[in-house]
Amino acid sequence: MESVLSASDWEAMYAPYDQQTYQAVLDQLGAEDVIIDIGAGDLRLARQMARLSRKVYAIEIDDRVLNQAYSSP
C-alpha cells in the first residue's frame, strides 16, 4: 500500500543542508544568472544566491516556513 504524505508531513521532514552543500551550489552561479528556487524553505540558500546572481525567484507555499524565514536575519 502506498503512503501519501501531506504537505505538513513533508515539511516536518525538512532539514536545511549544511553550508558545504550550499557552497557547492553557489560555486556554480554567475553574476548574470536568473534562478528559480522551488521549495525555497527558509530562504537560506535563496538569500545567498541573490548576492551572487542577477535575480532569484524563491517559491515556498508553506506559510509557517516563510514566517520563520522572515523573522530570521
Secondary structure per residue as TSV (DSSP state, phi and psi in degrees):
chain	resnum	aa	ss	phi	psi
A	1	M	-	360.0	132.6
A	2	E	-	-84.3	133.7
A	3	S	-	-96.5	133.1
A	4	V	-	-108.0	123.8
A	5	L	-	-91.9	139.9
A	6	S	-	-77.0	168.0
A	7	A	H	-59.1	-40.1
A	8	S	H	-69.7	-31.5
A	9	D	H	-64.2	-44.5
A	10	W	H	-61.6	-43.8
A	11	E	H	-64.7	-34.8
A	12	A	H	-63.7	-28.2
A	13	M	H	-82.7	-10.9
A	14	Y	-	-63.3	135.0
A	15	A	-	-142.1	128.9
A	16	P	-	-63.1	148.3
A	17	Y	-	-72.2	164.0
A	18	D	-	-81.4	166.8
A	19	Q	H	-63.7	-30.9
A	20	Q	H	-62.3	-41.0
A	21	T	H	-67.1	-44.2
A	22	Y	H	-59.6	-41.2
A	23	Q	H	-63.4	-34.8
A	24	A	H	-60.6	-36.6
A	25	V	H	-72.4	-48.1
A	26	L	H	-59.7	-33.3
A	27	D	T	-65.6	-16.3
A	28	Q	T	-91.1	-6.7
A	29	L	-	-88.7	149.0
A	30	G	-	-119.1	163.1
A	31	A	T	-63.4	-23.5
A	32	E	T	-100.6	4.3
A	33	D	-	-70.4	142.2
A	34	V	E	-114.8	125.6
A	35	I	E	-121.0	141.9
A	36	I	E	-116.6	123.4
A	37	D	E	-110.6	98.1
A	38	I	E	-90.8	126.6
A	39	G	T	78.3	48.1
A	40	A	-	-69.3	-9.5
A	41	G	T	59.4	-128.2
A	42	D	T	-85.3	11.5
A	43	L	S	68.0	8.6
A	44	R	H	-57.5	-49.6
A	45	L	H	-72.2	-41.1
A	46	A	H	-58.0	-41.3
A	47	R	H	-64.5	-39.7
A	48	Q	H	-69.5	-39.5
A	49	M	H	-65.0	-34.3
A	50	A	H	-63.6	-29.6
A	51	R	H	-71.9	-21.1
A	52	L	H	-111.2	-8.8
A	53	S	S	-126.7	174.6
A	54	R	S	-69.7	-45.0
A	55	K	E	-158.9	145.0
A	56	V	E	-129.0	128.3
A	57	Y	E	-104.8	111.4
A	58	A	E	-106.3	124.1
A	59	I	E	-117.6	125.2
A	60	E	-	-143.5	129.3
A	61	I	-	-97.7	-12.0
A	62	D	-	-87.6	109.3
A	63	D	H	-57.1	-36.1
A	64	R	H	-61.6	-42.2
A	65	V	H	-68.2	-42.1
A	66	L	H	-64.0	-41.0
A	67	N	H	-60.4	-39.9
A	68	Q	H	-65.0	-41.8
A	69	A	H	-63.3	-41.8
A	70	Y	H	-69.9	-22.6
A	71	S	T	-90.3	-4.2
A	72	S	-	-94.9	150.8
A	73	P	-	-67.0	360.0
